[in-house]
């Protein structure tokens, strides 16, 4: 009982410290304006998977933009699945379409595509985009475990949800470091996620936009560049 009470008090202190840091750093939080947030679903899935532990501005966005230029008609996840399956292997797709020989990453891409196509019939919507948004808002952070997509863990799952409209955050290294600096001690990715979700909601901040601003601080030194967040 005493240990539980101590844990509650410690978390309350962390929330106070984090709220104070957020108020100082982000008196205003604008909606993200980078192109990926309004891009077609196929681009968003590619962007999400390519961005895992990669430099966004140098590696990810140029490949996403080039893919879009090569396939201006390809917008849907279903269309991306058909293109993927037209190649003998996911690696062959990556080499030809995205300029990468990372076969494992392309297997992850295929896994994400197939998972989304498998679950979307369960969600309402007249279009694929509407069903993707319904999925993103309904999904929870821990659901990535049940999805069982090799190479796709919590941060990737959360970023995918964000891309399709969920007001949440992704616990990447930049977000985790931000929370640790605010509270003054190490936290796990899951702790960082829930602390920042709670603090952001208590302050009335849009979580997705807050994530982008924190990411920009860590990955770009606070500067905005063409592209998106990863």
C-alpha atoms as one frame of an Amber mdcrd trajectory, in Angstrom:
protein
   0.000   0.000   0.000   2.774   2.406   0.959   4.716   1.556  -2.197   1.667
   2.194  -4.378   1.106   5.529  -2.660   4.746   6.444  -3.177   4.439   5.566
  -6.862   1.373   7.767  -7.235   3.143  10.694  -5.586   6.199  10.235  -7.773
   4.076  10.231 -10.918   2.201  13.312  -9.743   5.526  15.126  -9.283   6.638
  14.028 -12.748   3.422  15.364 -14.247   3.859  18.714 -12.532   7.428  19.031
 -13.770   6.463  17.986 -17.290   3.533  20.388 -17.420   5.775  23.248 -16.321
   8.294  22.380 -19.045   5.570  22.168 -21.691   4.092  25.521 -20.685   7.515
  27.129 -20.988   8.492  25.474 -24.263   5.197  25.405 -26.129   2.853  28.271
 -25.240   1.283  27.620 -28.648   1.244  24.412 -30.680   0.349  24.646 -34.350
  -1.034  21.807 -36.416   1.722  20.045 -38.399   2.007  21.515 -41.891   4.518
  19.156 -43.500   3.330  17.444 -46.708   3.185  13.931 -45.291   0.215  14.773
 -43.046  -2.032  15.350 -46.063  -0.412  12.777 -48.335  -2.237   9.717 -49.731
  -2.453   6.626 -47.490   0.105   4.690 -49.543   2.704   7.409 -48.998   1.997
   7.488 -45.277   2.569   3.762 -44.839   5.840   3.902 -46.759   6.915   6.990
 -44.803   6.156   5.313 -41.491   8.129   2.147 -42.180  11.094   3.853 -43.829
  11.385   6.284 -40.912  12.180   3.617 -38.319  15.636   4.558 -37.001  16.481
   6.512 -40.158  17.238  10.184 -40.787  14.007  11.652 -42.028  15.162  14.576
 -44.158  18.120  12.838 -45.814  16.767   9.301 -46.237  12.994   9.026 -45.810
  11.281  12.014 -47.356  13.293  12.013 -50.617  12.274   8.387 -51.217   8.632
   8.996 -50.348   8.475  12.024 -52.638  10.188  10.159 -55.486   7.759   7.265
 -55.102   4.856   9.699 -55.354   6.285  11.246 -58.504   6.710   7.800 -60.063
   3.191   6.670 -59.114   0.939   9.748 -58.973  -2.132   7.547 -59.411  -1.268
   5.179 -56.565  -2.938   6.510 -53.443  -4.465   3.620 -51.513  -2.998   0.967
 -49.246  -4.764  -1.602 -51.419  -2.974  -0.229 -54.463   0.348  -0.359 -52.632
  -0.337  -4.001 -51.786  -0.917  -4.821 -55.449   2.311  -3.108 -56.461   4.239
  -4.918 -53.729   2.890  -8.291 -54.808   3.839  -7.606 -58.422   7.491  -8.016
 -57.432   9.058 -11.416 -56.718  10.141 -10.320 -53.217   9.662  -7.309 -50.943
  13.382  -6.612 -51.307  12.993  -6.427 -55.092  10.211  -3.895 -54.566  12.447
  -1.840 -52.261  15.326  -1.802 -54.716  13.182  -0.808 -57.688  10.721   1.575
 -56.051  12.396   3.045 -52.969  16.117   2.827 -53.603  16.825   0.577 -50.633
  18.219  -2.952 -50.368  16.942  -3.414 -46.840  14.960  -6.605 -47.319  13.915
  -6.823 -43.681  12.507  -3.315 -43.773  10.524  -4.200 -46.876   9.182  -7.327
 -45.146   8.005  -5.006 -42.374   6.354  -2.770 -44.954   4.515  -5.746 -46.408
   3.464  -6.805 -42.913   2.015  -3.372 -42.129   0.156  -3.256 -45.440  -1.350
  -6.713 -44.970  -2.311  -5.967 -41.371  -4.157  -2.791 -42.332  -5.965  -4.480
 -45.191  -6.974  -7.264 -42.815  -8.459  -5.027 -40.122 -10.006  -2.221 -42.187
 -13.212  -4.130 -43.016 -14.001  -3.980 -39.282 -14.208  -0.170 -39.316 -16.833
   2.211 -40.705 -16.263   4.542 -43.606 -17.215   5.135 -47.198 -13.572   5.267
 -48.303 -10.309   3.615 -47.343  -9.105   6.880 -45.800 -12.167   7.099 -43.577
 -11.702   3.520 -42.400  -8.006   4.157 -41.737  -8.906   7.148 -39.581 -11.469
   5.080 -37.683  -8.833   2.384 -37.113  -6.241   4.909 -35.929  -8.608   6.458
 -33.389  -9.788   3.074 -32.106  -6.350   1.420 -31.797  -4.349   1.561 -28.570
  -0.573   1.674 -28.021  -0.319  -1.921 -26.838  -2.141  -3.262 -29.882   1.126
  -3.501 -31.785   1.867  -6.647 -29.804  -1.220  -8.386 -31.126  -0.493  -7.249
 -34.669   2.734  -9.258 -34.563   4.455  -7.357 -37.385   8.138  -8.218 -37.387
  10.323  -5.144 -36.960   7.375  -2.902 -36.101   7.164  -1.943 -32.451   5.571
   0.749 -30.320   7.067   3.886 -31.898   6.249   2.784 -35.433   2.732   1.759
 -34.443   2.086   5.095 -32.779   3.464   7.075 -35.711   1.202   5.130 -38.075
  -1.797   5.998 -35.898  -0.759   9.653 -35.873  -0.426   9.757 -39.648  -4.004
   8.581 -40.000  -5.449  11.070 -37.543  -5.125   9.765 -33.982  -4.372  12.389
 -31.316  -1.503  10.547 -29.687   2.304  10.538 -29.617   5.121   8.201 -30.536
   7.753   7.437 -27.867  10.870   7.757 -30.020  14.271   8.761 -28.668  13.498
  12.480 -28.984  10.259  12.298 -27.016  11.776  10.012 -24.387  14.763  12.328
 -23.928  12.488  15.355 -23.629  10.468  13.735 -20.846  13.598  12.546 -19.019
  15.078  16.047 -19.075  11.817  17.497 -17.763  11.352  15.052 -14.881  15.025
  14.616 -14.036  15.310  10.828 -14.190  15.192   7.974 -16.739  11.826   6.768
 -18.035  10.857   3.906 -20.308   9.288   4.610 -23.723   5.897   3.556 -22.371
   6.244   5.816 -19.323   7.275   8.711 -21.565   4.251   8.153 -23.785   1.680
   8.089 -20.999   3.237  10.918 -19.008   3.267  13.176 -22.038  -0.244  12.142
 -23.078  -1.562  12.986 -19.611   0.363  16.243 -19.330  -0.607  17.360 -22.827
  -4.286  16.636 -22.270  -4.302  18.417 -18.927  -2.894  21.493 -20.695  -5.312
  21.163 -23.607  -2.545  20.662 -26.179  -3.122  18.744 -29.436  -0.988  15.656
 -28.896  -0.065  14.931 -32.500   1.110  18.492 -33.046   3.003  18.428 -29.756
   4.826  15.285 -30.847   5.895  16.966 -34.082   7.222  20.010 -32.238   9.218
  17.875 -29.797  10.560  15.807 -32.691  11.602  18.960 -34.554  13.567  20.078
 -31.495  15.408  16.788 -31.220  15.906  15.863 -34.871  16.215  19.285 -36.488
  17.250  21.532 -33.636  13.863  23.195 -33.688  13.957  24.042 -37.412  11.153
  23.126 -39.802  12.131  21.458 -43.061  10.210  19.967 -46.003   8.825  16.576
 -45.093   7.302  15.262 -41.925   8.038  13.766 -38.554   9.548  10.442 -37.684
